[in-house]
Amino acid sequence: MKYSRQAKTTTATHTFVVEALSHEGRGISHYHESADHPVDKHGKKVFIQFALPDERVAATIIRQSKRFEEAETVTLLSAPSIYRTAPICEHFTVCGGCSLQHMQADEQIRVKQNTLASHLQHFSGLSPEVWLPAIRSTRQDYRRRARIGVRYVDSSKKLVMGFRARQTNRLVPIQHCPILDVELDQALPEVYQLLNILTARKDIGHIELSMGSHEIALLIRHTAPLPPSDLKKLQQFAQQKRWQLYLQPKDAGSVHRIDTDAPMRLSYQLANFGLQLGFAPTDFTQVNDGVNQQMINLACKLLDLRVGERVLDLFCGLGNFSLPIAQCVGEQGHVVAVEGSEAMVERGRENAIRNQLKNIEFYAQDLTQDFSKQPWAKQGFDALLIDPPRSGAEQVMQYIANFDAKRIVYVSCDPATLARDAGILVQKGYRLKQAGVMDMFTHTSHVESITLFEKIQQCNNESE
């Protein structure tokens, strides 16, 4: 079995037997005396891309440090691992988008579960009382949005359009991506042809494709004004495809729609709740619709919401969790939703109006700063949902006891910061009841997780 390799500065190729997997899904091996490895490297750890446990591989060293080295598999010298499978994409070994396509789906889930478990244990000494079944992606073509790089090549006088190569800024030319929604994937060649005939094609930095439940948007980032002839071509394309078309000449605030005077809106549905949420192409939304729907259902179940309860949703975005929660607690209940971005708060308010939900309030607040004097922070809540960025919610953790919430659901996109925050929650009087992974980014090593914490009642004693 052969593997294509990126063009990188290499030092040598050696034979290794893979002993285990890292959290990123790379094979782990060591230099050994019995393998006739360099004497000065005996015992040194090596992380090998595309290698699986018990495999014997020839791998080229691509990066060195004092403590470990990194390598890429060149040739598989033994029988393949029982966990190995054929990648679904021809660009897998060079494109930086996916890292686990060579690994069977069940093993990908196991690696992510092990990563979550080891981080919780290592950073906070915790293990949940119950492990939840993994939330799995329901389809292979799960991505409903993507940023795609564009670069003009003087030698060929043509554009290169694709994703960045692994650990480099080089673009891998791609006109087919099997993890993109099939409608987006099938349109890639047409988009490439469109961009390649533009007069100002040298000035295009990247494009973004976004998909709602019934709409598709194309956003073009350009560094110089587009001539009228290019604008006409773009508008004709959008009309033919029935797509929304946006231009971004500067930062995110410069984005504007050119195919119509209509507002910048896509939308997606939350079928189990009968909700429709509007969003702009620059807004953060979950890329995997199937996992997002399951995640919201599970979060509401874990929160064990009752009619009339008060719930706080921190890092609420445009209301992905807030609106379903507001529906669950009924008109007698109340939801306070807090988010750092003013634009997303406004979007959340619009979505509440769109769905005729009057029991929810949105507030703009930087949750990495002290918010203790805000009126909403002085209220008590029955339940709390936290969905922070990768940096976690350390500032929130310092104030968490003041909310007096009986149940907390923490949705995380980084197991290390989750583990740190979980340790603080336990110190503040909560126990980790349940935890599980969500395969939001299939074929990658990204670990998304959901956890439930419950407040320990003061009447409980350690002996009980």
C-alpha positions as CSV (number, residue, x, y, z in Angstrom):
1,M,0.0,0.0,0.0
2,K,1.5,3.3,-1.1
3,Y,0.9,6.8,0.3
4,S,1.5,10.1,-1.4
5,R,3.4,12.6,0.6
6,Q,3.5,16.4,0.8
7,A,6.7,18.0,-0.5
8,K,8.6,18.7,2.8
9,T,12.1,18.8,4.0
10,T,12.8,15.3,5.3
11,T,15.8,13.8,7.1
12,A,15.4,10.0,6.7
13,T,13.1,7.1,6.3
14,H,12.9,4.4,9.0
15,T,10.8,1.3,9.7
16,F,8.6,1.5,12.8
17,V,6.1,-0.8,14.5
18,V,3.1,1.2,15.7
19,E,2.3,0.7,19.4
20,A,-0.7,3.0,20.0
21,L,-2.7,6.0,18.8
22,S,-2.3,9.6,19.9
23,H,-5.3,11.8,20.7
24,E,-5.0,13.2,17.2
25,G,-5.2,9.7,15.7
26,R,-1.6,9.4,14.7
27,G,0.4,6.2,15.3
28,I,2.9,6.2,18.2
29,S,6.2,4.4,18.0
30,H,9.7,4.7,19.3
31,Y,13.2,4.3,18.0
32,H,14.5,0.9,19.1
33,E,17.9,-0.7,19.2
34,S,16.5,-3.9,17.8
35,A,15.3,-2.0,14.7
36,D,18.8,-0.8,13.8
37,H,17.7,2.8,14.5
38,P,20.2,5.6,15.1
39,V,21.9,5.0,18.5
40,D,21.4,8.5,19.6
41,K,17.7,8.3,19.2
42,H,16.9,5.0,21.0
43,G,13.7,5.5,23.1
44,K,12.6,8.7,21.4
45,K,8.9,8.9,20.6
46,V,7.7,9.2,17.0
47,F,4.2,10.3,15.9
48,I,3.4,8.8,12.5
49,Q,0.6,10.2,10.3
50,F,-1.7,7.6,8.6
51,A,-0.3,4.7,10.7
52,L,-2.5,2.4,12.9
53,P,-1.7,0.1,15.9
54,D,0.2,-3.1,15.2
55,E,1.2,-2.0,11.7
56,R,4.8,-2.1,10.5
57,V,5.5,0.9,8.3
58,A,8.2,2.7,6.5
59,A,7.9,6.4,7.5
60,T,9.7,9.5,6.6
61,I,10.7,12.0,9.4
62,I,9.3,15.4,8.6
63,R,9.8,17.3,11.8
64,Q,12.1,16.9,14.8
65,S,12.2,18.3,18.3
66,K,14.2,17.4,21.5
67,R,11.3,15.3,22.9
68,F,9.8,13.6,19.9
69,E,9.7,13.4,16.1
70,E,6.9,13.5,13.5
71,A,6.7,11.3,10.5
72,E,4.4,10.3,7.6
73,T,3.8,6.8,6.4
74,V,5.3,6.1,3.0
75,T,4.7,2.3,2.8
76,L,2.7,-0.2,4.8
77,L,5.0,-3.2,5.3
78,S,2.7,-5.5,7.2
79,A,-0.9,-6.7,7.1
80,P,-3.2,-3.7,7.6
81,S,-4.7,-3.0,11.0
82,I,-8.2,-4.4,11.6
83,Y,-9.3,-0.8,12.0
84,R,-8.0,0.3,8.6
85,T,-10.4,1.2,5.8
86,A,-10.0,2.8,2.3
87,P,-10.2,6.6,2.4
88,I,-13.3,8.1,0.7
89,C,-11.3,11.0,-0.9
90,E,-8.5,10.9,-3.4
91,H,-7.0,14.0,-1.7
92,F,-6.9,12.5,1.8
93,T,-3.2,12.2,2.3
94,V,-2.4,15.8,1.2
95,C,-5.5,17.8,2.1
96,G,-5.4,19.2,5.6
97,G,-9.2,18.9,6.0
98,C,-9.5,15.3,7.2
99,S,-7.0,13.2,9.2
100,L,-8.9,10.0,10.0
101,Q,-10.4,8.7,6.7
102,H,-8.1,5.7,6.9
103,M,-9.7,4.6,10.2
104,Q,-13.0,2.8,10.5
105,A,-15.9,4.8,11.8
106,D,-16.3,2.9,15.1
107,E,-12.6,3.3,15.8
108,Q,-12.8,7.0,15.1
109,I,-15.5,7.2,17.8
110,R,-13.4,5.1,20.2
111,V,-10.4,7.4,19.8
112,K,-12.5,10.5,20.5
113,Q,-14.0,8.9,23.6
114,N,-10.6,7.9,24.9
115,T,-9.4,11.4,24.3
116,L,-12.3,12.9,26.3
117,A,-11.8,10.3,29.1
118,S,-8.1,10.8,29.4
119,H,-8.4,14.6,29.4
120,L,-11.0,14.6,32.2
121,Q,-8.9,12.2,34.3
122,H,-5.5,13.9,33.6
123,F,-6.5,17.5,34.1
124,S,-9.2,17.2,36.8
125,G,-9.1,13.6,38.1
126,L,-12.7,13.1,37.0
127,S,-14.8,10.4,35.3
128,P,-18.5,10.6,34.7
129,E,-20.9,8.3,36.6
130,V,-22.4,7.4,33.2
131,W,-20.9,7.4,29.7
132,L,-23.4,8.5,27.1
133,P,-23.7,6.7,23.7
134,A,-21.8,8.8,21.1
135,I,-23.9,11.1,18.8
136,R,-22.9,10.0,15.3
137,S,-23.1,11.7,12.0
138,T,-26.1,10.4,10.0
139,R,-24.5,11.0,6.6
140,Q,-21.1,11.1,4.9
141,D,-21.7,14.4,3.1
142,Y,-22.3,16.2,6.4
143,R,-20.7,19.6,5.9
144,R,-23.1,22.4,5.1
145,R,-20.5,25.2,5.0
146,A,-16.9,25.5,3.9
147,R,-14.2,28.1,3.3
148,I,-12.2,27.4,0.2
149,G,-9.0,29.1,-0.7
150,V,-8.4,30.7,-4.1
151,R,-5.0,31.7,-5.5
152,Y,-4.0,33.0,-9.0
153,V,-0.9,31.2,-10.5
154,D,1.0,33.5,-12.8
155,S,2.8,30.6,-14.7
156,S,-0.5,29.0,-15.8
157,K,-2.6,32.2,-15.7
158,K,-5.3,30.2,-13.9
159,L,-6.7,29.9,-10.5
160,V,-6.1,27.2,-7.9
161,M,-9.1,26.6,-5.7
162,G,-9.0,24.2,-2.8
163,F,-8.2,23.5,0.8
164,R,-4.9,24.0,2.5
165,A,-2.4,21.2,2.4
166,R,-1.6,19.5,5.8
167,Q,0.5,21.8,8.0
168,T,1.3,24.3,5.1
169,N,-0.3,27.3,3.4
170,R,-0.1,25.6,0.0
171,L,-3.5,25.0,-1.6
172,V,-4.5,21.5,-2.8
173,P,-6.6,21.9,-6.0
174,I,-9.9,20.4,-5.3
175,Q,-13.1,20.2,-7.3
176,H,-14.7,17.3,-5.4
177,C,-15.0,16.9,-1.6
178,P,-17.1,13.9,-0.4
179,I,-17.8,15.3,3.0
180,L,-19.4,18.5,1.6
181,D,-23.2,18.3,1.1
182,V,-23.7,16.8,-2.3
183,E,-25.4,19.9,-3.7
184,L,-22.3,22.0,-2.7
185,D,-19.9,19.4,-3.9
186,Q,-21.5,19.1,-7.3
187,A,-21.3,22.8,-7.7
188,L,-17.6,23.1,-7.1
189,P,-16.5,22.7,-10.8
190,E,-19.1,25.4,-11.8
191,V,-17.8,27.8,-9.1
192,Y,-14.3,27.3,-10.3
193,Q,-15.2,27.9,-13.9
194,L,-17.0,31.1,-12.9
195,L,-14.1,32.5,-10.9
196,N,-11.6,31.6,-13.6
197,I,-13.4,33.8,-16.2
198,L,-13.5,36.9,-14.0
199,T,-11.3,39.8,-15.0
200,A,-10.4,40.4,-11.3
201,R,-9.7,36.8,-10.5
202,K,-6.2,37.7,-9.2
203,D,-7.9,39.7,-6.4
204,I,-10.0,36.8,-5.0
205,G,-8.7,35.5,-1.7
206,H,-11.2,32.9,-0.8
207,I,-14.9,31.9,-1.1
208,E,-17.3,30.6,1.4
209,L,-20.2,28.3,0.7
210,S,-23.1,28.2,3.2
211,M,-26.2,26.1,3.2
212,G,-29.5,26.5,5.0
213,S,-32.5,24.2,4.9
214,H,-33.6,25.6,1.6
215,E,-31.0,28.1,0.4
216,I,-27.4,28.2,-0.6
217,A,-25.1,31.3,-0.4
218,L,-21.8,32.0,-2.1
219,L,-19.6,34.7,-0.5
220,I,-16.5,36.0,-2.4
221,R,-13.7,37.7,-0.5
222,H,-11.9,40.1,-2.8
223,T,-9.1,42.6,-2.2
224,A,-9.9,45.1,-5.0
225,P,-13.2,46.4,-6.5
226,L,-14.8,44.1,-9.1
227,P,-15.5,45.7,-12.5
228,P,-19.1,45.9,-13.7
229,S,-18.5,43.0,-16.2
230,D,-17.5,40.7,-13.3
231,L,-20.5,41.7,-11.2
232,K,-22.8,40.9,-14.1
233,K,-21.3,37.4,-14.5
234,L,-21.7,36.8,-10.8
235,Q,-25.3,38.0,-10.8
236,Q,-26.1,35.8,-13.8
237,F,-24.6,32.8,-12.1
238,A,-26.6,33.4,-8.9
239,Q,-29.8,33.9,-10.8
240,Q,-29.2,30.6,-12.7
241,K,-28.4,28.6,-9.6
242,R,-31.0,30.4,-7.4
243,W,-28.2,31.1,-4.9
244,Q,-27.7,34.1,-2.6
245,L,-24.5,36.0,-3.6
246,Y,-22.4,38.1,-1.2
247,L,-19.2,40.1,-1.6
248,Q,-16.7,40.9,1.1
249,P,-14.2,43.6,0.1
250,K,-12.8,44.1,3.6
251,D,-13.7,42.7,7.0
252,A,-16.8,40.8,8.0
253,G,-18.6,44.2,8.4
254,S,-18.3,44.9,4.7
255,V,-20.2,41.8,3.6
256,H,-23.2,42.8,1.4
257,R,-25.6,40.9,-0.9
258,I,-25.6,41.8,-4.6
259,D,-28.1,39.4,-6.2
260,T,-31.0,41.2,-4.6
261,D,-31.9,43.9,-2.1
262,A,-33.3,41.3,0.3
263,P,-31.8,41.0,3.8
264,M,-28.7,38.8,4.4
265,R,-30.5,35.7,5.5
266,L,-30.3,31.9,5.3
267,S,-32.2,29.7,7.6
268,Y,-32.2,26.2,9.1
269,Q,-35.0,24.2,10.7
270,L,-35.0,22.4,14.0
271,A,-37.6,19.8,13.0
272,N,-38.4,18.3,16.5
273,F,-39.3,21.8,17.8
274,G,-40.9,23.3,14.7
275,L,-38.4,26.2,14.8
276,Q,-36.7,28.1,11.9
277,L,-33.6,30.0,12.7
278,G,-32.3,32.7,10.4
279,F,-28.6,33.4,9.9
280,A,-26.2,35.4,7.8
281,P,-23.4,33.6,5.8
282,T,-20.8,35.1,8.2
283,D,-22.6,33.9,11.3
284,F,-21.3,30.9,13.3
285,T,-23.6,27.9,12.8
286,Q,-22.8,24.2,13.3
287,V,-21.5,22.6,10.1
288,N,-23.2,19.2,10.7
289,D,-27.0,19.6,10.7
290,G,-27.7,16.0,11.7
291,V,-25.5,16.1,14.7
292,N,-26.7,19.5,15.6
293,Q,-30.3,18.3,15.7
294,Q,-29.3,15.3,17.9
295,M,-27.2,17.5,20.2
296,I,-30.1,19.9,20.9
297,N,-32.4,17.0,21.6
298,L,-30.0,15.5,24.0
299,A,-29.2,18.8,25.7
300,C,-32.8,19.4,26.4
301,K,-33.2,15.9,27.7
302,L,-30.2,16.1,30.1
303,L,-31.4,19.5,31.4
304,D,-34.7,17.7,32.3
305,L,-36.6,20.9,31.7
306,R,-39.9,21.5,33.3
307,V,-42.6,24.0,32.5
308,G,-42.1,27.2,34.4
309,E,-38.4,26.8,35.0
310,R,-35.8,29.6,34.5
311,V,-32.8,28.7,32.3
312,L,-29.6,30.6,31.5
313,D,-27.9,30.0,28.1
314,L,-24.3,31.3,28.0
315,F,-22.4,31.8,24.7
316,C,-25.8,31.5,23.1
317,G,-25.0,32.6,19.5
318,L,-28.1,33.1,17.4
319,G,-30.3,30.9,19.7
320,N,-29.4,27.4,18.6
321,F,-30.1,26.1,22.1
322,S,-32.0,29.1,23.5
323,L,-35.1,28.8,21.4
324,P,-35.7,25.1,21.9
325,I,-35.2,25.6,25.6
326,A,-37.6,28.5,25.6
327,Q,-40.2,26.2,24.0
328,C,-39.6,23.4,26.5
329,V,-40.1,25.6,29.6
330,G,-43.3,27.1,28.2
331,E,-44.8,30.5,28.5
332,Q,-44.6,30.3,32.3
333,G,-40.9,29.7,32.1
334,H,-38.1,32.1,31.1
335,V,-34.8,31.9,29.3
336,V,-31.9,34.4,29.6
337,A,-29.5,34.1,26.6
338,V,-26.1,35.8,26.7
339,E,-23.5,36.2,23.9
340,G,-20.5,38.3,23.3
341,S,-21.3,39.3,19.7
342,E,-23.8,42.2,19.3
343,A,-24.6,40.9,15.8
344,M,-25.4,37.4,17.0
345,V,-27.6,38.8,19.9
346,E,-29.6,40.8,17.4
347,R,-29.9,37.6,15.3
348,G,-31.2,35.8,18.3
349,R,-33.8,38.4,19.0
350,E,-34.9,38.3,15.4
351,N,-35.2,34.5,15.6
352,A,-37.3,34.7,18.8
353,I,-39.7,37.1,17.1
354,R,-39.8,34.9,14.0
355,N,-40.8,31.9,16.1
356,Q,-43.2,33.9,18.3
357,L,-41.3,33.1,21.5
358,K,-41.9,35.8,24.1
359,N,-40.3,34.1,27.1
360,I,-36.7,34.7,26.1
361,E,-34.3,37.7,26.6
362,F,-31.0,38.2,24.8
363,Y,-28.1,40.2,26.2
364,A,-24.7,41.1,24.8
365,Q,-21.8,40.5,27.2
366,D,-18.2,39.6,26.9
367,L,-18.2,36.4,29.1
368,T,-14.4,36.4,29.4
369,Q,-14.7,39.5,31.5
370,D,-16.3,40.2,34.9
371,F,-20.1,40.3,34.4
372,S,-21.1,40.0,38.1
373,K,-22.7,43.4,38.2
374,Q,-25.0,42.8,35.2
375,P,-28.7,42.6,36.3
376,W,-29.2,39.2,34.5
377,A,-26.2,37.8,36.4
378,K,-27.9,38.5,39.8
379,Q,-30.9,36.2,39.0
380,G,-31.2,32.6,40.1
381,F,-31.8,29.8,37.5
382,D,-33.0,26.3,37.7
383,A,-30.7,25.1,34.9
384,L,-27.8,26.4,32.9
385,L,-26.4,25.6,29.4
386,I,-22.9,26.6,28.4
387,D,-21.5,26.3,24.9
388,P,-18.2,28.2,24.9
389,P,-15.5,28.5,22.2
390,R,-12.3,26.5,22.4
391,S,-10.9,28.7,25.1
392,G,-13.6,27.4,27.5
393,A,-15.6,29.3,30.2
394,E,-13.0,29.9,33.0
395,Q,-14.4,33.3,33.9
396,V,-18.0,31.9,34.1
397,M,-16.7,29.1,36.3
398,Q,-15.6,31.6,39.0
399,Y,-19.2,32.9,39.3
400,I,-21.1,29.7,38.7
401,A,-22.2,29.1,42.2
402,N,-24.1,32.4,42.3
403,F,-26.5,31.1,39.7
404,D,-27.6,28.3,42.0
405,A,-28.5,26.1,39.0
406,K,-29.4,22.5,39.9
407,R,-28.4,21.2,36.5
408,I,-25.7,22.3,34.1
409,V,-25.1,21.0,30.6
410,Y,-21.7,22.0,29.2
411,V,-21.2,21.6,25.4
412,S,-17.5,21.6,24.5
413,C,-15.3,21.7,21.4
414,D,-12.0,21.3,23.3
415,P,-11.6,18.5,25.9
416,A,-8.7,20.2,27.6
417,T,-10.6,23.4,28.5
418,L,-13.7,21.3,29.4
419,A,-11.6,19.2,31.8
420,R,-10.2,22.4,33.4
421,D,-13.7,23.9,33.8
422,A,-15.1,20.6,35.0
423,G,-12.6,20.6,37.8
424,I,-13.7,24.0,38.9
425,L,-17.4,23.0,38.8
426,V,-16.6,20.1,41.1
427,Q,-14.9,22.5,43.5
428,K,-18.0,24.7,43.3
429,G,-20.3,21.8,44.5
430,Y,-21.2,19.9,41.4
431,R,-20.7,16.3,40.4
432,L,-20.1,15.1,36.8
433,K,-23.1,12.8,36.1
434,Q,-22.9,12.1,32.4
435,A,-20.5,12.7,29.5
436,G,-20.2,11.6,25.8
437,V,-18.7,12.6,22.5
438,M,-20.4,14.0,19.4
439,D,-19.0,13.2,16.0
440,M,-19.6,16.7,14.7
441,F,-16.5,16.6,12.4
442,T,-16.4,13.0,11.1
443,H,-13.0,11.9,9.7
444,T,-11.2,14.6,11.8
445,S,-9.6,14.4,15.3
446,H,-11.8,17.3,16.6
447,V,-13.5,16.1,19.8
448,E,-16.9,17.7,20.5
449,S,-18.6,16.6,23.7
450,I,-21.6,17.1,26.0
451,T,-21.6,16.7,29.8
452,L,-24.1,17.0,32.6
453,F,-23.3,18.3,36.0
454,E,-25.7,18.2,39.0
455,K,-25.5,20.3,42.1
456,I,-24.7,18.3,45.2
457,Q,-27.4,19.0,47.8
458,Q,-26.0,20.4,51.0
459,C,-28.0,17.9,53.1
460,N,-25.9,15.1,51.5
461,N,-22.9,13.8,53.5
462,E,-19.9,12.0,52.1
463,S,-21.0,8.9,54.2
464,E,-24.5,8.8,52.5
